[in-house]
């Protein structure tokens, strides 16, 4: 298998926590260029993950002049669209971190550019590659759940506000927990339902706990002065076929019902949730029953089995799409609809009015 030459724009947490280690484990990537506004971050990433002659930049437009086939866009949300579009215009394929873009208009422009240039564009929704997600997706595709007409997208934390980077910056991120972790839950839910046609959205967006002190936050107390995004947000989504989705997201909420990147599905034949591992509920032989598939890779004494991490599957799918013309799991038009709905929740929360789609 040939090596894929890539460049990375943004050498912060998501680069070092997910993409760079996964590319290294894969073995088929050559990371030959690194870019970050903080030069030292790019230098450190190069030393750990780059080729010996990899180059470092603080201006992504200079990186795009490099002889690379793909660019990873791992920057704050506000720069996803301009960097991704410039990369595709320069003839590069793009892996862009979630969410696709800060606004729906930007996401549309990314899709238009990908379709016009013929470049591969995918978004980093790695929750799709988990064992429970792939099992449930297979069940949905086989019709096991029947028509899925009601669902919940769960992204609730009790006290886990990220206090580093630009997470609390509304201008750079476009929002808080809704656009950060709610986006994973909504993507997972729409994908399971295979339903990307919203009709109407109403939303409530709150900043109720952000000014408190002695917060008990997982990463230490936040600074209320820089906390310019919501601490929780909720959406009610009606799809054109009549299906309903409830979306819930929070970084800080007085609740014990905490779940993240999970979905609950209710269909005409069966239902499913991820509250206690993957559970599929149905009526069988006149009795209510619950199926809990064993998703462990082992099962043999002294053998833990072989199980790919979602991060590793994500890189393999991206590589295969570029090198072998394989099918993407996360398609840009799907990710665009996620951004469209998130934007509508924010808009409805701001105006107090529902948002309708044509």
Secondary structure, 3 states (H helix, E strand, C coil): CCCEEEEEECCCHHHHHHHHHHHHHHCCEEEEEEECCCHHHHHHHHHHHCCCCCEEECCHHHHCCCCCCEEEECCCHHHHHHHHHHHHHCCCEEEECCCCCCCHHHHHHHHHHHHHHCCCEEECCHHHHCHHHHHHHHHHHCCCCCCEEEEEEEEECCECCCCCCCCCCHHHHCCCHHHHHHHHHHHHHHHHHCCCCEEEEEEEEECCCCCCCCCCCCCCCCCCCCCCCCCEEEEEEEECCCCEEEEEEECECCCCCCEEEEEEEEECCCEEECCCCCEEEEEECCEEEEECCCCCCCCECCECCCCCCHHHHHHHHHHHHHHCCCCCCCCHHHHHHHHHHHHHHHHHHHHCCCEECC
